[in-house]
Amino acid sequence: MRSLHVLIAMVAALLVCFSAAEPSNVITNQRRLLRGDNTVEWWLETGRSDDYVMKKLKLNGLKGAALTTHKNYQIYDRFAKKALMNRLSKRLEDNTATYSVWKELGLDHVSKASDLPKIMNSENFKIYEKYVKAFDDRIIHLWRTWHGVVPQAAAITREVTEAEMTARTFFLAQSKIKTNDAKVLLGLTVPGKSRFTLAGDALESHVDYKYFNKIFVEEGPSLKNQPLTLKLLASIAEKISPSSKTD
């Protein structure tokens, strides 16, 4: 009986030690992250650079697992994500074209539609998708408010790649946007008269007509509210670049 009492006492003592140590570590981490949040906000308000923050958190020079497992990485990750969101909010206010944001997010290493599945699950591609949807809503609102005038900054430039145009049109086709609005967003308007959209031969001869026709018109009805999958994106890419092989 005595040995049983001793065993119970030992177990109780161990439980007390564990319960005392673990909350202490949790509280310490929570306090550190809370202080980190306040610091992150100050860095953002004062426009501190990424290099400055990395140095302050003693993360400069670290890469891979050495970086992501560092105790200060969570604080840096919060700063980086908030800084990116702040920049994109400013880009949206300035009506910055989607391809400029595509490049800023580092997606411009993909130029062919057939390579889109390789970046589909990346965090930056998902951020791009959110920007496109917010941008499209904003531009159509401005187009109607300004009686058919599209902000110059929002215009599609010729440097835009097949990959970005395919992704952009795919998200349009997924939405409930009207055909005329889709033409405006894809730059299918009369030169110098953006209140008028193209039709007939003028539409079909436009360099970007294939995206509008093959994705928005032909595939649009089946894509409404359809979740984006690897197979679906690969099939859309094949329509734009039929000679290329998708992985």
N, C-alpha and C positions, 0 to 999 in steps of 0.2 A: 504493500500500500504506500509505504514511504517513497519507493522508487517512482511510483505513478505520480505522486505529488511533486516530486523533483522534476519529472519530465514535463508536467503541465506548467510548472513555474518557468522552466527553460524556454518552452515554446512561447509562453506569454511575454517573456523578456525579449525574445527575438522579434516578435510581432511589434512590440513597442518601439524597438530600435528601427525596424523597417519603416513603420508608419511615421516615425519622427523624421527619418532621413529623407524619405521620398517627397513628402509635401514641401520640405525645406528646399529641395532641388527644384521642384516645380515652381514654387513661389519665387525663387531666385531667377529662374528663366523668365517667368512672367514679368517680373520687375525690370529685367534687362530689356525685354522686348518692348515694354511700355515706354521706357526711356528712349529706346530706339525709335519708336513711332514719333515721339515728340521731336527728336533730332531730325528724322526724315522730313517732317513737315517744315522744319526750319531750313533744311538744305534746299527743299523745293522752292520755298518762298524767296530765298536769297540767290536762286539760280546756280547752285553749285554744280560743277561738272562731274561726270562719271568718274574720271580719274581722281578728282579731289576726294570723292566719297570712298572710293576703293582704298585710297591711302589712309584716310582717317580710320577706316575699319580694319586696317592692317591686312587687306586682301590683295594689295598690288603685287603682281608677279605670280599669283597663284592661278592654277588652271585645273580643269577636270575635277576629280574627286577631292583634291586638296582644297579647291575653292568651295565646292558645294557642301562639304562636310565641316567647314570652318564654323565656329560658333556664331560669327557675325554675318554669315551669308544670308540668313533670313532677313536681316535688317537691310542689307544691300538689295536683295531681291525685291523687297517692298519699295525701296527708293526707285529702282530701275523701272518697275512696272508703273508706278505712279507718274514718274517723269515722262514715260512714253505716252500714257493716257493724256497728260497735260499737253504734250506736243501735238497729239492728234486732235485734241479739242480745238487747239489754235489753228491747225490745218483746216479743220472743218469750217471755222469762222471765216477763214481766208478763201474758202471755196477751192482748196487745193485739189487738183485732179487726182483720181485714184491711182494712176500710174506713178505719180511722184511718191505717194504713200507706199505703194508696192516696193519701190526702190528703197525707201527709208527703212522699211521692215526687212530689208536684205533678201527679198524674194526674186530679185532680178537676175540671179544666177540661173533661173529657169526661164527659158525663152520659148520653148516648144510646148504646144498643148499636150502632147503625149507625155511630157514630164510632170504634169500637174499632180498625178497621184503620189509622186515622191514627196511633195510638200503638204499634201492635203491635211495630214494630222498634226502639222506643226502649230505651235502656239501663235506664231506670227501670221500664219495663213488665216487662222480663226479671227485674229484681230483685224486683218485686212477685210474679211467678210463683214464684220460689224461696221467698219468704216464705210464700206461701199453702200450698205443699206442706209446708214445715216446720211451719207452724202447724196444719194439718190433722192431721198425724201426732201432734203433741203433744196436741191437744185430745182426740182419740180415745183416746190412751193415758190421759190424765187421767180421761176419762169412764168408762173401764173400771175404773181404779184406785179412783176415788172412788164407784164403784157408781151410775153414772148421773147424776152431778152435773156440769154444765157450768159452768166458771168464769164469773162474772158479766161480767167484763171482755171475754170472748169473744163475748158475745151480739150478734146482729145488730140494729142499731138502724134506726129508720124513716128516717133521713137517708140511708141507703145508696142509691146510684143504680142505675139500670137497667144502666149500663155495667159497674159493679163487680160486680154480682150475676151478670151474664152471663159475665164473665171468670172469676169465682170458680167458677161451676158448670161452666164449660168445662174447667177444670183438674181438677175432681173427676171429670168424665166421662172424661177421658183416663186417669185412674189406675185401679187395680184395687180401689178401695175398695168395700166392700159397701153395698148399698142402705140398710140401716138406719143405717149410719155416715154416709152422705151426708145423710140426713134430719136427723141430729143437727147436722151442720156447717152446714146451711142453716136451722137454727132451726125445723124442722118437728117440734116436740115438743109434748107436752101442757103448756099454761101452768102453771107452778109445779111440774111433774113431769117434768123433763127426761130421766128414765130411760125414759119412755114416748114412742114416736114416733107421729105422727098416721097415721090410715088412713081410708079411706072418704070420707064427706062432709066430715069435719073437715079432712082433708088437702086435698081438692080445693077447698075454700073458702078456704084459706090464701092470703094475698096473694102469697106467693113460690112458690106451687105451680107456676106456669108455667115457672119456671126448672128446677125439679126434673123436671117432666114432659117438657117439650120438648127439654131438653138432656141431662139425665142418663139418663132412661128411654128416650126415643125415639132419641136420637143416640148414647148411650153405647156400645153394642156396636160401632159403626163407628168410634168415636173412640179406642178403646184403643190406646195407644202410637203414635197418629197424630201426626206433626209438625205444628206450628201453621203454617199458611200464610195469606196474605192472603185467598185465595178461600174457604178453610175457615171462617175467622173471620167473613167477610162473610155466608156462608150461615147460620151460627149466629145472627148478629145479626138476620138477616131473619126468623127464626122467632120471635124475641122481639118485634120491632117490624116486622111485615109491611107496615105502611103507609109506612114510611120508606124512602128510597132510599139505597143504599150506594154509595160511590165505587169 
